[in-house]
Amino acid sequence: MEAEIRLSYRNEREAETVTKAISPDNMEVPKGLQIDTLQHDSKVNTKIKCQTRLATLIATIDDLLACVSVAEKTFKIAKQ
C-alpha cells in the first residue's frame, strides 16, 4: 500500500518549517514502513509505503498530519 501527501505553502520558509517538523533525523520507523519527505520550493511531498496492515498506514498518515498541523499553527502564531 502507498500514500502520497502533497502540501503547498505560501513560501519556501513555511514549507521548510513543515518539512523539518515531519522529518526528524532520529526517527526510526517500524519494519515494513517507509516514509520519504521532500521539499521543493514552497511544496512538501511525502510518500508512505506500507507493507504491513492498513491500520498501520492510517495511523502513520494521522500522525504525520498531526505534526503538520502543529507546525502550521506554530508559524501562524509566530506571524501575530
LINZIVEN-V646685 format. One line per field, one symbol per residue. phi: phi as a letter, one per 40 degrees, with the letter a starting at -180 (. if undefined). psi: psi as a letter, one per 20 degrees, with the letter a starting at -180 (. if undefined). burial: b if it has 16 or more other C-alpha atoms within 10 Angstrom, else e. Layout:
# LINZIVEN-V646685
phi = ???
psi = ???
burial = ???
This chain:
# LINZIVEN-V646685
phi = .bbbbbbbbcacccccccdccbbccccbbcdgbbbbbbbbfcbbbbbbbbbbbdccccccccccccccdccccccccccc
psi = qqqpppqprhrhgghhggghhjlqhjppqqpjpppppqpocjqpppppppjdqhhggghggggghggggggghgighhh.
burial = eeeeeeeeeeebebbbbbbebbbeeeeeeeeebebebebeeebbbbebebeeeeeebeebbeebeebbeebbeeeeeeee
